[in-house]
Amino acid sequence: YRFTATVKYKILIQRLERMVTKALKYIVESLVYSDFNVEGTEVEFDNGKEYKPIEITLENGKRIEIRGKIDRVDIAKTAEGNYIRIIDYKSSIKNIDLNEVEAGLQLQLLTYVDAICKKEKTEPAGALYFSLIEPIIKSSEKLTEEQIEEEIKKQFKMNGLILADVNIVKKMDKTLENGNSKIIPAYINKEGNLSDKPNSVNREQFERLQKYTMKLLEQISESILTGNINIKPYYSIKKKSTPCEYCSYKSICNFDSKMANNDYNYIPNREKADILEEIKNRL
């Protein structure tokens, strides 16, 4: 009753219905044109659930449990083995930035990929975000219905990390022969090769990212257990932003970069090759 009691809530419900209906159309389409099938939804890592909590044993013998939930797990079965991808639904447009992965800010999807692959003995195909948004089309000229549909479709295209394997990419989008995929962040040139986009990594690089993620989780766990509460918020050079802009606890933290011993944890804006090389050197 509360959601229909006022005009404001009625309009919000109508917008939500439009968004969900539109999003479902492209979710179904992405499955129809894919050899990946849904293996599970709201897959949980917890006691009594599909998978036990992810365990990390520290050097001092202490054990950390990570619990969480994956919105969707897809699987493709091939002669070479089974491949999985995980998909996280977001209410905003989101992507995986390897700069943030290296800094320890985007570890969730890679943690789940690593855990699922180990438990199911599968290979990773991708970690993707699907944005549940109400698309807004802007154009300086009048568009046809077909053009509008294409523009809307682009906004529902998944973002994230994919395996740089043209055969696996074509299983994620069976309609893709060359050019940009309308479903996943991939491009195949006229020679039939997958382009080297910032979000694509080969199997060896994917494996290193998985190992690096687990190593970072160990370091973070040790830092928490030793009581490290240093005031050191991150600052993204790429985005020119910091979470302090939206923080409700500024008056408690009193962080000020002009004060002694107050400094940001700067996240650089580096190219994929440089990031992957740095990660390789840290392992």
N, C-alpha and C positions, 0 to 999 in steps of 0.2 A: 504493500500500500504506500509506503514511504516514497517509492520511486515514481509513483504516479500522482502524488498529492499536489505537486506544483507544476506549473508550466515548464520551469527550468529543468526539472527531472524528466519530464515527458520528452523534452527535446533531446536531452542527453541519451535517453534510452533509444530514441529514434536514430541518433547518430551512431550509437553502438551497434544497433541492428544492421545499419547500412555497412558499417565497417566490417563486421563479422561475416556478413553475406558475401561481400566483395572478396575478403581475404580467403574464405573457404573455396571460392571459385578457383583461385590460383594455387592454393594448397593441393586441391584435387588434380588440377592440371599438371602440377609438378610431379605428381605420382603417376599419372596416366602416361606421361612421356618419359618415364624412367624405368630402369630395370631394378632399381632399389625398391624394396617393399618395407612397409612399416613392421618392425620387429616388436616394438613396444612403445607405449606412451606413459608419461609420468613415471618413468622407471626410477626407482628409489634405491639409494645406498643407505641402508639402515637395518637394524636388527629386526628380523622377522619379515623383511621385504625381499624384493627380487635378488638383491645383492647385499652382502654384509658391508658395513662401513669400510671405507678405504683406510688401510692401516699404514702408519709411518712409525718405524722404530728408530729412535734417536741414538746417538753414540753413548749416551749415559744410561741407556736401557729403558728409558721412558717411552711409552707408546701413545701415539696420537691417533684418534679416529676422526675421519672426515665423513660427514653425512650430507646428503643432498639429493636432488631430484633432477632428472633429465626430462625435458618436455617430450622429446621423441627420439627414438633410435631406429634407423633404417639399415637394412642389410641387403647386399647383392652377392649371390653365390656364383662363382666362376670356376672354371677348370683349374685355375691357379690358386684358388682359395677363396675364402669369404672376406668381404670388405664391409666395414660399417661406417656410417656417418651419423653424427648426432646433430639435432636441430633444436635450437632454443628460440622460442617465440618471444618477441619483444614488442613493447608498446611504442617504441621509437626506432628510428633508423640507427643501426649499430653495426660495427664491423670489427674485425680483429686487426689490431695494429701491433706488428712485431716489436716495435719500440716499447710498447707497454707490456708485452709479454716478457721481454728481457728484464724490464724493471720490476716485474712481479705483480702487475696490476690486472692482467688478463690471463688468469690461470685456470678459471673454472672449466671451460670447455675442453681444454687440453688435458686436464686432470681426469675428466670423465672418459675422454677418448682412450687415454692410457689404461685406465682401470677396466673398461669394457674389453679392449683388445686383449689384455692379459688374461682376463677371466674366461673369455669365449674363444681365445686363440684365433683371433681374426686380425686382418690388416686394416689400418686407418685409411678412410677415403676422404674424410672432411669433417670440419667442425663449423657449422653454419648458423647464421641468424636469419630468422624470417620475421619481417617487421609487420606487425598488426597495426596498420595506420589507416587514416582516412586520406586517400591521395588527393592532392590539389594540383591541378594542371595549369601551368602558366604558359602563355604563348602570345607573341606580338601579332600573330595572324590567325585567321579563322581556321579551325581544324575540322576535318571530316570525322565522322563517328569512328572510322577505322583508325585514324591517326590518334584520336583521343584514347581509344582502347589500347593502342600500342604504348602510349605514354603512361597509362595507368599500370600496364603490365610491367614496365621497367621499374616502377616504384615498388613492386612486390617481388622483384628479383632478389634472391638470397645473397647475403654477403658472408664473408668469413674465410676460412682456410681450407684449401682443397689439395688433394694429392696431384702432383704434376705427372699424371699418367693419362695419355690421350684415350686409352681404352676405357679406363674407369670414368673419365669425364663424359665419354659418350654413353656410358651406362646411366649417368645422372641426367643426361639430356639426349634421348635417342634421336631427336630431330636435328642435332648439331652436326653439320658436315664441315663448314668453315664459317668464319666470322664470329661474332659475339653470341654467346648463349643467352637466351631470354629467361633462363631459369636459375642458373648458377654463375658465379663470377669466373667465367672462362672464355678464352678466345683461341680459335684454331685458324692458323693461316692457310693460304692456298696450297701450300706444300703438305698440309695435313699435320703440322706440328703444333703443339700447344705453346702459346706465348709465355714468356717468363714474366708473369705478373707478380706484383708484391705479395699477393695472397696465395701463391702456389709454391709448394715445396716438394722435392722428390722424396722417395721413401727414406733414404738415409738422413736427410734433413728433418723429416717428420719424426723419425726415431730420436734424433738428438733433442728436438723440442720437447718430446715426451720425457726424456731423461732429465733435461734441464728443469722442466716443470716440477718434477718430483724432488730434485735437489733444492730448488727454491723453497718448496713447501717444508722441507726439513729445516732449512735455515730460518724461515719465518716462525716455525714451531719452537725452535730453540730460543729465538729472540723473545717470543711471548713468555715462555717459561722462565727465562732469566729476568723478567720484569722490565724489559726495555720499553719505555714509554717516552722516548725522546720526541720533542716537538720538531718534526721535520716533514712537513707536507710536501707532496710532489708538485712540480710545475712542469707542464707539458710545453716544450718549446714549439712543437708542431701546432698545437691548438691554442697556444698562448693563454692557457687557463690553468687554474688550480682549484681543488675542491673547497678551498677556503671561501671562495665566492658565494657558496651556498650553505656554508656551515652555520649551524645554530648555536655553536659553543665558542664563538670567538671571544666572548667576554671571559670565559674560563681559561681557554688556552693562552690568550694574550700573545699569540705569535705576531712578531713584527720583524721583517727582514732587515730593518734598520738597526735592530738591537744586537748586541754581541751574542754570539752563539746561537743566533736564530738565522737559519738559512734553509732554502728549499732543497729538496731532492730533485735535481733537474733531470728531466727525461729528454734525451737528445732526439733529433729528427734525422735518423740515418737511413741509408738505403738497405734493402733486404740483404744483399750480399755481405755488407759490413756487419750487420746484426748477426747473421748466421755464422760468420767467421768468428765473431767474438764469443758466441755461445759455444762453438766448437772448442775454443781455447780454454773455456772455463770448466769443461767437463773432464 
